[in-house]
């Protein structure tokens, strides 16, 4: 019988296939002969110690507007699946957390889950990078406005602030001690000092773009540069950033060497790191993207590599 690969993700109707990494995994799984099963996060059930998954076996097509058809709706046992991909879009909220708890039960029964639910729970995408602080920009995490303003003064009067649970560039703001809005921004992001936020030194090189580097099992498999457009300081593709090829350099390899063993130990098999001027900014573990863009610009077919590596 053909292998079954499960994708826990958002509705297929709403994805943009030209830039969707989950869809790239689906295409690769189908191409190597696996059955593709789509599950929404709310359709995971626990029966004693057994996990069942409600969803659809689908056939996928690399054509916009007509990219899938449902073969059969079903409820299957997780223990009978060959691999489960957790690909729900962030944020990592209560629903996401609950899904990881449930899928940990499947992982304990020997099912391959990518990424490991325990690894996802342990790796806040902003804070996990600071496990390798020597490779990061100068960073402060605090809810104190006074500490943030002092940090900005110490680092040339400007910096980048962001919420710890943000994603896709949401809430990533450049602030300055010369800007009368800065205190209000800090108050808004920190919910008036009740929630820690992250502040980093501003790296001027960010204007040239940031690298998204994909690691598989702790090893770099490809990368791409996201270049800000239209005066935006963010290079995220969904806010208009342009993607171009990039070289993997010695500083990237140093980060890889520092992180690889830890990523493997935490079960973080498929990871996207963000790097600016050789500095590690974030470690994306929930639903890393951009493998289709990497392949489109002449890089490796990372999705196919990942699927092949499961067997």
Secondary structure, DSSP 8 states (H G I E B T S, - for coil): ---EEEEE-S-GGG--GGG-HHHHHHHHHHHTT-EEEEEEEEEEEEETTEEEEEEEEEEE-SSTT--EEEEEEEEEEGGG-SEEEE---S---HHHHHHHHHHHHHHHTT-EEES-HHHHHH--TTTGGGGGGGGB-SEEEES-HHHHHHHHHHTTTEEEEEETT--TTTT-EEEETT-TTHHHHHHHHTTTTTS-EEEEE--GGGGG-EEEEEEETTEEEEEEEEE--TT-S---GGGT-EEE-----HHHHHHHHHHHHHHHHTT--EEEEEEETTEEEEEE-SS---HHHHHHTT---HHHHHHHHT-
